[in-house]
């Protein structure tokens, strides 16, 4: 079995869910909104937002 490796985006933002890149967004607000919706539906997931410009990730936590 061969695993598919998804490359980090070079622009914008992406959601990392349980260590795997999933959805890409053009804006930070869009990425945070997507992370919030996902976390509300599935609170057990570990969701991070990846910033392609700074090449950093930030974990999303519900308040």
C-alpha positions in Angstrom: 0.0 0.0 0.0 1.3 3.4 -1.0 0.5 6.5 1.2 -0.3 9.7 -0.6 1.9 12.6 0.6 0.4 16.1 0.3 2.9 18.9 -0.1 2.8 22.0 2.0 1.1 25.0 0.2 3.4 27.8 -0.9 0.7 30.5 -0.4 -2.3 31.0 1.8 -3.3 28.8 4.7 -4.1 25.1 5.2 -5.8 23.0 7.9 -3.8 20.2 9.4 -6.1 17.6 10.9 -4.5 14.9 13.1 -1.1 15.5 11.4 -2.4 15.5 7.8 -3.0 18.4 5.5 -6.6 18.7 4.4 -8.1 21.9 3.1 -6.4 25.1 1.8 -7.7 28.6 2.2 -6.7 32.0 0.8 -7.2 34.0 4.0 -6.4 33.5 7.6 -10.0 34.3 8.6 -11.3 31.6 6.3 -8.9 29.0 7.7 -9.8 29.9 11.3 -13.5 29.7 10.4 -13.0 26.3 8.8 -11.0 25.1 11.9 -13.8 26.3 14.2 -16.5 24.6 12.3 -14.6 21.3 12.1 -13.7 21.4 15.8 -17.3 22.1 16.8 -18.4 19.0 14.8 -15.6 16.8 15.9 -14.0 18.1 19.1 -11.7 15.1 19.5 -9.7 16.1 16.4 -6.4 17.9 16.7 -6.7 20.9 14.3 -3.9 23.2 13.3 -3.7 26.1 10.9 -0.6 26.3 8.7 0.6 29.7 7.4 2.5 29.3 4.2 4.1 32.7 4.4 5.7 32.2 7.8 5.9 28.4 7.5 4.4 28.0 10.9 1.5 26.1 12.4 -0.8 27.2 15.2 -3.1 24.8 17.1 -6.8 25.7 17.1 -8.6 25.4 20.4 -12.3 26.2 21.1 -12.7 28.8 23.8 
